[in-house]
């Protein structure tokens, strides 16, 4: 019997877990390998060694590796444990919507090799992509197949800026209009986050209501990191427009420009304005502000783990109160997602603060905090490689330790995405149109 390698869903959406099984292998040690070449030219690889019994079967759902890039019985481990072997040739394509083709191979003691390809898609069949440049906006709209109207999810990036097309496309795959809204470092927008007016987002919300006419008037705002801070701000500032808020590793307070401002500005410069006035951030005039951890790695040559600097500024109660996001003004459900080993900033502490505030204010809508133990800052959708714990910040150009482990981050991606979809399903089911 010759060796075979099968995937139950060889071609499907990227967020679909697959079952991977090899049959007909010679008993003894086998090596399982995964290889992926990204559209940006980067090359990735993972492998692990297993012991196969007399039945010749290797089922990744139940088999524990003896050694390798993953040590758990997880069918998608060959994908999330992919290691970067060669840097991108064209980094501008790193957020491409192209389908990902991952080659899977298994080799037994006789040298026999079985191979197959796993295809992961970000664009579902029938999803339409449209660039939006109306009303001064810089965005990309993804619309699901089928007659609308559809509920809308506005997606926001963090301190790297840009246009979060991948996440917006994936929301569209699940029946939502996904608006990837850029606000800096994108076509037609400033290069930095400095003094970004909230009126820009008001324009986006008004345009969405007038042009897209979302189902039942439902508009959720989902942001990551600085985008999570912004999502909470928008929910609190425009409660008549925002129906629900999803904050991935968000902040509970307003921050300065930090690493995303103009080169000539201090880090505590204004990031957000409203009616021409700067929003007070927690760093301004804060006697506890200490930028040492923000600038220096824990050991020479190591990536920067900047979270301790953010913990320090929270000790000053006056600054904390002045910069607090008034989340009690949000008129809808709130989902918060954090990692307890977040190396960027203390997202779990921020989320607990928000939950406590909303409980004290008797917030009448559901509030949930998904606290991912041992996970770091880079929590998103599932079944992407999670091995790059330290990355170069896309604006500042410094290497920052995001925290977590590949396993914890992979599980956080999977669990949080499932929770986000369930949260949106419940929120849209109970939503009422807002005037």
C-alpha positions as CSV (number, residue, x, y, z in Angstrom):
1,X,0.0,0.0,0.0
2,X,1.5,3.3,-1.1
3,X,1.5,6.3,1.3
4,X,-1.2,8.9,0.9
5,X,-1.8,12.3,2.5
6,X,-5.3,13.7,2.7
7,X,-7.0,17.0,3.8
8,X,-10.7,16.9,4.5
9,X,-11.1,20.5,3.1
10,X,-8.1,21.0,0.8
11,X,-9.4,24.3,-0.5
12,X,-11.4,26.7,1.7
13,X,-11.4,29.9,3.8
14,X,-8.4,30.6,5.9
15,X,-10.3,30.4,9.1
16,X,-11.5,26.8,8.5
17,X,-9.7,24.2,10.6
18,X,-8.7,21.1,8.6
19,X,-8.2,17.5,9.3
20,X,-4.9,16.1,8.0
21,X,-4.2,12.4,7.8
22,X,-1.6,10.2,6.2
23,X,-2.2,6.4,5.5
24,X,0.0,3.6,4.2
25,X,3.2,4.7,5.9
26,X,5.9,2.3,6.9
27,X,6.0,1.8,10.7
28,X,8.6,3.8,12.6
29,X,9.8,7.4,12.5
30,X,8.2,9.7,10.0
31,X,8.9,13.4,9.2
32,X,6.0,15.7,8.5
33,X,6.9,19.0,6.6
34,X,5.1,22.1,5.5
35,X,6.4,24.7,3.0
36,X,4.9,28.0,2.0
37,X,6.0,30.8,-0.3
38,X,4.2,34.0,0.3
39,X,3.1,36.4,-2.4
40,X,5.7,38.9,-1.0
41,X,8.5,36.4,-1.7
42,X,9.1,35.2,1.8
43,X,9.7,31.5,2.4
44,X,8.4,29.6,5.4
45,X,8.9,26.0,6.7
46,X,7.9,23.8,9.5
47,X,8.5,20.1,10.3
48,X,8.0,17.6,13.1
49,X,9.0,13.9,13.7
50,X,6.4,11.3,14.7
51,X,6.3,7.6,15.6
52,X,3.9,5.7,13.4
53,X,2.5,2.3,14.4
54,X,1.8,-0.9,12.5
55,X,-1.4,0.5,11.1
56,X,0.6,3.0,9.0
57,X,-1.6,6.0,10.1
58,X,-0.6,9.5,11.0
59,X,-3.5,11.6,12.1
60,X,-2.5,15.1,13.1
61,X,-5.6,15.6,15.3
62,X,-4.4,12.9,17.7
63,X,-0.7,12.3,17.1
64,X,1.9,13.9,19.4
65,X,5.2,14.8,17.8
66,X,8.4,13.4,19.2
67,X,10.2,16.6,18.3
68,X,9.9,19.5,15.9
69,X,8.3,23.0,15.5
70,X,5.2,21.9,17.4
71,X,4.7,19.4,20.2
72,X,0.9,19.3,20.4
73,X,-1.8,17.2,18.8
74,X,-3.2,20.0,16.7
75,X,-4.2,19.4,13.0
76,X,-3.3,23.0,11.9
77,X,0.0,23.1,13.8
78,X,2.0,22.7,10.6
79,X,0.6,26.0,9.4
80,X,0.7,28.2,12.6
81,X,4.2,26.9,13.4
82,X,5.6,27.9,10.0
83,X,9.0,29.6,10.5
84,X,10.3,32.4,8.4
85,X,13.3,31.0,6.4
86,X,13.7,33.9,3.9
87,X,12.7,37.5,4.3
88,X,10.1,39.2,2.0
89,X,11.3,40.3,-1.4
90,X,8.4,42.8,-1.7
91,X,7.1,43.7,1.8
92,X,4.3,45.8,0.3
93,X,2.6,42.5,-0.7
94,X,2.7,41.1,2.8
95,X,-1.0,41.8,3.4
96,X,-2.0,40.4,0.0
97,X,-5.5,38.9,-0.5
98,X,-4.0,36.1,-2.7
99,X,-4.8,32.6,-1.7
100,X,-2.1,30.8,0.3
101,X,-0.8,27.5,-1.1
102,X,0.9,25.4,1.6
103,X,2.6,22.3,0.5
104,X,2.4,19.4,3.0
105,X,4.7,16.3,2.8
106,X,5.2,13.2,4.9
107,X,8.3,11.0,4.5
108,X,8.5,7.5,6.1
109,X,11.5,5.2,7.0
110,X,11.5,3.7,3.5
111,X,12.0,7.1,1.9
112,X,8.4,7.1,0.5
113,X,6.9,10.6,0.3
114,X,3.3,11.6,0.1
115,X,2.4,15.2,-0.7
116,X,-0.6,17.4,-1.0
117,X,-1.5,21.1,-1.1
118,X,-3.6,23.1,1.4
119,X,-5.2,26.2,0.0
120,X,-6.3,29.0,2.3
121,X,-8.5,31.7,0.9
122,X,-9.2,35.2,2.3
123,X,-11.8,36.1,-0.4
124,X,-14.9,33.9,-0.3
125,X,-16.7,33.1,-3.6
126,X,-18.9,36.0,-4.6
127,X,-17.3,38.6,-2.3
128,X,-16.9,41.9,-4.1
129,X,-14.0,44.3,-3.5
130,X,-14.3,48.0,-4.1
131,X,-11.9,50.8,-3.3
132,X,-13.6,53.8,-1.7
133,X,-12.2,57.3,-2.2
134,X,-15.5,59.3,-1.8
135,X,-16.0,62.1,0.8
136,X,-12.2,62.1,1.5
137,X,-12.2,58.5,2.7
138,X,-9.5,56.0,2.1
139,X,-11.0,52.6,2.5
140,X,-11.8,49.3,0.8
141,X,-15.3,47.8,0.9
142,X,-15.9,44.0,0.8
143,X,-19.5,43.0,0.1
144,X,-20.9,39.5,0.6
145,X,-22.5,37.6,-2.2
146,X,-26.3,37.9,-2.2
147,X,-28.9,40.6,-1.9
148,X,-28.3,43.2,0.8
149,X,-28.6,45.1,2.9
150,X,-25.9,43.5,5.2
151,X,-24.8,44.5,8.7
152,X,-21.5,46.4,8.5
153,X,-18.2,45.9,10.3
154,X,-15.7,48.8,10.1
155,X,-12.2,47.5,10.6
156,X,-9.3,49.6,11.9
157,X,-5.6,48.9,12.0
158,X,-3.3,50.0,14.8
159,X,-0.1,52.0,15.0
160,X,1.2,50.7,11.7
161,X,-1.6,52.3,9.8
162,X,-2.6,51.1,6.4
163,X,-5.8,49.4,5.2
164,X,-6.8,46.2,7.0
165,X,-8.2,44.4,3.9
166,X,-7.6,40.9,5.0
167,X,-9.9,41.1,8.1
168,X,-12.5,43.1,6.3
169,X,-12.6,40.5,3.5
170,X,-13.0,37.7,6.1
171,X,-15.9,39.5,7.7
172,X,-17.5,39.6,4.3
173,X,-17.0,35.9,3.9
174,X,-19.3,35.5,7.0
175,X,-22.1,37.7,5.7
176,X,-21.1,41.2,6.8
177,X,-20.1,44.2,4.7
178,X,-16.5,44.7,5.7
179,X,-15.1,48.3,5.4
180,X,-11.4,48.4,5.8
181,X,-11.0,52.0,6.9
182,X,-7.5,53.6,6.7
183,X,-6.7,56.7,8.7
184,X,-3.0,57.1,8.1
185,X,-0.1,55.6,6.2
186,X,-2.4,54.8,3.3
187,X,-3.4,56.4,-0.1
188,X,-4.8,59.8,0.4
189,X,-4.1,59.9,4.1
190,X,-1.3,61.4,6.2
191,X,1.9,59.5,6.9
192,X,1.4,59.6,10.6
193,X,-1.3,59.3,13.3
194,X,-0.5,62.8,14.5
195,X,-3.6,65.0,15.3
196,X,-6.0,62.7,13.5
197,X,-9.5,64.3,13.7
198,X,-12.4,62.2,14.9
199,X,-14.5,64.1,12.3
200,X,-12.8,61.9,9.7
201,X,-14.5,58.8,11.3
202,X,-17.7,60.7,11.6
203,X,-17.6,61.2,7.9
204,X,-17.0,57.5,7.4
205,X,-20.0,56.6,9.6
206,X,-22.3,59.1,7.9
207,X,-21.2,57.8,4.5
208,X,-21.8,54.2,5.5
209,X,-25.3,55.0,6.8
210,X,-26.3,57.0,3.7
211,X,-24.6,54.9,1.0
212,X,-24.5,51.3,2.4
213,X,-27.7,51.5,4.5
214,X,-26.6,48.6,6.7
215,X,-29.2,46.1,7.7
216,X,-31.2,47.3,10.8
217,X,-28.7,50.2,10.9
218,X,-26.1,47.9,12.4
219,X,-22.5,49.2,12.4
220,X,-19.9,47.4,14.5
221,X,-16.4,48.9,14.8
222,X,-13.5,46.4,15.2
223,X,-10.0,47.7,15.9
224,X,-6.6,46.2,16.8
225,X,-4.2,47.9,19.3
226,X,-4.4,51.6,18.6
227,X,-7.3,50.7,16.4
228,X,-8.9,49.1,19.5
229,X,-8.4,52.3,21.4
230,X,-10.0,54.1,18.5
231,X,-12.9,51.7,18.3
232,X,-13.8,52.4,21.9
233,X,-13.4,56.2,21.3
234,X,-15.7,56.0,18.3
235,X,-18.3,54.0,20.2
236,X,-18.2,56.6,23.0
237,X,-18.2,59.7,20.7
238,X,-20.8,58.5,18.2
239,X,-23.1,56.2,20.1
240,X,-26.0,57.1,17.8
241,X,-24.0,55.5,14.9
242,X,-22.0,52.6,16.5
243,X,-24.0,49.6,17.4
244,X,-21.2,47.4,18.8
245,X,-17.5,47.6,19.6
246,X,-14.9,44.9,19.3
247,X,-11.5,45.8,20.8
248,X,-8.6,43.6,20.0
249,X,-5.8,44.2,22.6
250,X,-7.2,47.8,23.1
251,X,-6.3,50.6,25.5
252,X,-8.6,51.9,28.2
253,X,-7.0,55.4,27.9
254,X,-6.0,57.8,25.2
255,X,-2.4,57.7,24.3
256,X,-0.1,60.1,22.5
257,X,1.4,59.5,19.0
258,X,4.0,57.1,20.5
259,X,5.8,55.4,17.6
260,X,3.4,56.5,14.9
261,X,3.8,60.3,15.0
262,X,5.8,62.7,12.9
263,X,9.6,62.3,13.3
264,X,9.8,65.8,14.8
265,X,7.2,65.3,17.5
266,X,7.6,64.0,21.1
267,X,5.9,60.7,21.8
268,X,3.3,62.3,24.0
269,X,2.1,64.6,21.1
270,X,-1.6,64.6,20.3
271,X,-3.0,61.5,18.4
272,X,-6.7,62.4,18.3
273,X,-8.6,65.7,18.0
274,X,-12.3,66.6,18.2
275,X,-13.8,69.9,17.2
276,X,-10.2,71.1,16.7
277,X,-9.2,70.4,20.2
278,X,-6.6,67.8,21.3
279,X,-7.8,64.8,23.3
280,X,-5.8,64.7,26.5
281,X,-3.5,61.6,26.5
282,X,-2.2,59.8,29.6
283,X,1.5,60.7,29.0
284,X,1.1,64.5,29.0
285,X,2.3,66.0,32.2
286,X,2.3,62.6,33.8
287,X,4.9,62.5,36.7
288,X,5.1,58.7,36.4
289,X,6.1,58.8,32.7
290,X,9.3,56.8,32.1
291,X,10.2,56.1,28.5
292,X,13.2,53.8,29.4
293,X,11.3,50.5,28.7
294,X,9.9,52.1,25.5
295,X,13.4,52.7,24.2
296,X,15.7,50.0,25.7
297,X,15.5,46.2,25.3
298,X,15.7,44.1,28.5
299,X,19.1,42.8,27.4
300,X,21.5,44.3,24.8
301,X,20.5,43.2,21.3
302,X,17.1,41.8,22.4
303,X,13.8,43.1,21.0
304,X,12.1,45.9,22.9
305,X,9.4,44.9,25.3
306,X,7.7,48.2,25.9
307,X,4.7,47.2,28.1
308,X,6.4,48.2,31.4
309,X,6.5,51.9,30.3
310,X,2.7,51.8,29.8
311,X,2.2,50.2,33.2
312,X,4.1,53.0,34.9
313,X,1.9,55.9,33.6
314,X,-1.2,54.3,35.0
315,X,0.0,54.9,38.6
316,X,-0.9,58.6,38.3
317,X,-4.6,58.7,39.1
318,X,-5.1,62.3,37.8
319,X,-3.6,61.5,34.4
320,X,-5.5,58.3,34.2
321,X,-8.8,60.0,34.9
322,X,-8.1,62.8,32.4
323,X,-7.2,60.4,29.6
324,X,-9.8,57.7,30.3
325,X,-12.0,56.7,27.4
326,X,-15.6,57.3,28.5
327,X,-16.7,53.8,27.6
328,X,-20.0,54.2,29.5
329,X,-21.3,56.3,26.6
330,X,-21.2,53.3,24.3
331,X,-24.8,52.2,23.5
332,X,-24.3,48.6,22.5
333,X,-22.5,45.4,23.4
334,X,-18.7,45.4,23.8
335,X,-16.3,42.6,23.2
336,X,-12.7,42.9,24.5
337,X,-9.9,40.6,23.6
338,X,-6.5,40.6,25.3
339,X,-3.3,38.6,25.9
340,X,-1.9,38.2,29.4
341,X,1.7,38.3,28.0
342,X,1.2,41.4,25.8
343,X,4.6,42.9,25.2
344,X,3.3,46.1,23.6
345,X,1.1,47.4,26.4
346,X,-1.0,45.8,29.3
347,X,-4.0,44.9,27.3
348,X,-5.5,42.5,29.9
349,X,-5.3,45.2,32.6
350,X,-6.9,47.8,30.2
351,X,-9.7,45.4,29.4
352,X,-10.4,44.6,33.1
353,X,-10.5,48.3,33.8
354,X,-13.1,48.8,31.0
355,X,-15.2,45.9,32.3
356,X,-15.1,47.3,35.8
357,X,-16.1,50.7,34.6
358,X,-19.0,49.4,32.5
359,X,-20.2,47.3,35.5
360,X,-20.0,50.3,37.8
361,X,-22.0,52.4,35.3
362,X,-24.6,49.6,34.9
363,X,-24.0,49.2,31.2
364,X,-27.2,47.6,30.0
365,X,-25.7,45.7,27.1
366,X,-23.5,42.6,27.1
367,X,-19.9,43.1,27.9
368,X,-17.3,40.3,27.5
369,X,-13.5,40.1,28.1
370,X,-11.8,37.2,26.4
371,X,-8.6,36.9,28.3
372,X,-6.1,34.7,26.4
373,X,-3.6,33.3,28.9
374,X,0.1,33.5,27.8
375,X,-0.8,35.1,24.5
376,X,0.8,38.3,23.2
377,X,-0.3,41.4,21.2
378,X,-0.7,39.9,17.8
379,X,-4.1,38.4,18.1
380,X,-6.2,38.2,14.9
381,X,-7.8,35.6,12.8
382,X,-6.7,31.9,12.9
383,X,-4.4,29.6,11.0
384,X,-1.6,32.1,10.2
385,X,2.0,31.6,11.2
386,X,2.5,32.8,14.8
387,X,6.2,32.2,15.2
388,X,7.3,35.8,14.6
389,X,7.0,37.0,18.2
390,X,9.3,40.0,17.6
391,X,8.6,42.1,14.5
392,X,9.8,45.4,13.1
393,X,7.3,48.2,13.7
394,X,6.1,49.3,10.3
395,X,6.4,53.0,11.1
396,X,9.1,53.3,13.7
397,X,11.4,50.6,12.2
398,X,12.4,49.2,15.6
399,X,12.0,45.5,16.6
400,X,9.4,45.1,19.3
401,X,8.6,41.9,21.3
402,X,4.9,41.4,21.0
403,X,4.8,38.7,23.7
404,X,3.3,35.2,23.9
405,X,4.3,31.9,22.4
406,X,3.5,30.5,19.0
407,X,1.1,28.0,20.6
408,X,-0.6,30.5,22.9
409,X,-1.0,33.0,20.1
410,X,-2.3,30.4,17.7
411,X,-4.9,29.3,20.2
412,X,-5.8,33.0,20.9
413,X,-6.3,33.6,17.2
414,X,-8.7,30.6,16.9
415,X,-10.7,31.2,20.1
416,X,-11.0,34.9,19.7
417,X,-12.2,34.6,16.1
418,X,-14.9,32.1,17.1
419,X,-16.0,34.5,19.8
420,X,-16.0,37.5,17.5
421,X,-18.3,35.7,15.0
422,X,-20.6,34.6,17.8
423,X,-20.7,38.1,19.3
424,X,-21.6,39.7,16.0
425,X,-24.3,37.1,15.4
426,X,-25.9,37.8,18.8
427,X,-25.5,41.6,18.4
428,X,-27.1,41.7,14.9
429,X,-29.9,39.5,16.0
430,X,-30.9,41.9,18.8
431,X,-30.0,45.2,17.2
432,X,-32.5,47.9,16.5
433,X,-32.1,50.7,13.9
434,X,-30.5,53.9,15.3
435,X,-31.8,57.2,14.2
